[in-house]
Amino acid sequence: MTNKEKEKFWLKKVKELSKYDNWEFKSYFIFKAVNVHFFSSHFYVNGKLNEISGWLDYKPINIDNVFWDIIDEEPNKKMPLSFRGEAAFCVRRINYFDYKIYIKDLLNPEPEITQLLKTINNKVAEKSGNIKTLDDFRTEMLKEEKYNTVGIITSFIEEGQFDKALSKIKEYKANQFSSGFGFGDKDFYDLAKEYCEKNYR
């Protein structure tokens, strides 16, 4: 079995086995909505080492809706759920569980994949039980603030805390923390500032 054949076959098994827990599959990742959160789990096959590795991540579903309001891309809200995991313009998810498994029987990867999916489902249940509010998610984003500036600002805007959003925009620009999103001669910070000033009451 070539490395390419392993990848195709093992990912097919991931697709087949994950559907029993209501996951959807696309390309190399599975995803689903659990309560108010979007979860996705990514799978990469190393045929040479007979390994499957990846990570599990999540974010609130509505945070992308607010982000798209800010950047004037409201039609994105009507895209399939998977778009929240693969769109070029969406809020960064928080990775919180990494994994790697070794496939013993190349033609029967089901035991290892089944056990991995069980672990992933347990991690999803644990996270969805612990993260109740947008503030809980923001607390996690603040642990790596430099890389989550867009999500942090968007979360404040979602809650109508425009003063805090404007303060963070000013802080991030002063510290030269890149938003990672450019729109012509403006970036996300510029659009977020305009949105806040327009809606600030």
C-alpha positions, 0 to 999 in steps of 0.5 A: 500500500502506497502512502497515498493509498494509506491516506485515502483509505484511512481518511475514508475510515475517519469519515465513515466512523465519525458520522456515528457521532454526527460529525461531518467530513470535508477533505481532511477534517471533521466538524460539527456544531455543539450548542453555540460552538463550532468544533473541528478536528483535523487529520494528517496521515504520515504514510511513511511512519504509519501515523495519523496526527492532528488537533481539535479546535473550537470557537463560538459560532456567532463570532464569525457572524459578527466578524463578517458584519464588521468587514461587510461580508454578510453573505458568508453567514449563509455558507455551509457550516464547514466555511467557518473552518476553512474560509480565508476570512474568519475568526481564528479558532483555539486549538486545545488538543493535539493527538498522534496515533500509530496504525498497527494493521494498515488494512484495519485502522478502525481500532485506533481511529475509533479510540481516537474519535472516542477521545475527541468526543470526550474532549468536545463534551468537556470543553462545551461543558466548561465554556459557557459564555463569550467571556469564557472564550475571550479569557482563553484567547487572552492567553495568546493575545497577540495571535487572537487580536481579531477574535478579542476585538470581535468578541467585545463588539458582539457584546456591545462593549465598543469602548473596550473594543476601541481601546484594544484596537488602539493598543494593538496598533500601538504594539504593532500586532498585525490583524492578518487581514487587509482590505485595500488600504485598510486592515481589520482594525480600521474596519472595526474602528469604523464599525464601533464609531458607527454603532457606539451609543 
